[in-house]
Amino acid sequence: MTTSYTYLHTVEAEVTPEAIWALYEDVSTWPSWDAQAEKITRDGPFAGTTGTMKFIGQEPLAYRLAMVDPMREFVDETPVGEIVVRVSHLLTPLSDKRLRIDYSAEIDGPEDQVQQVGPMITEDFPQTMASLVAFAQERSS
């Protein structure tokens, strides 16, 4: 039986979409703000491309950018065995100085695997997003 696991985490911060988007596009920065990321590669422009994600203690995983709307949202899609992990990174300006950032995950596959892996994949979203914001603020000050 297949199922989906979904998770959403939102932060609001005083940071510009440009500062966050610059970090998203420069995948070499990802280990600086994502404690689990060891090395991220990208095979082409930040739009519909593929690459690999290497997380600490794991083999590299192939991903693709399933959707990119510059300065607004991108969705990465990573197959892991029978599971497919999709993470949306959505930026919503609230004012000139405030931004809402939503990370939403949808994990599809066999129910037993999805229910086990889903919480493990998403448990660090709050820490990762806080680090992303802090790193963007530091770089733009």
Secondary structure, 3 states (H helix, E strand, C coil): CEEEEEEEEEEEECCCHHHHHHHHHCHHHHHHHCCCEEEECCCCCCCCCEEEEEECCCCCEEEEEEEEECCCEEEEEEEECCEEEEEEEEEEECCCCCEEEEEEEEEEEEHHHHHHHHHHHHCCHHHHHHHHHHHHHHHHC
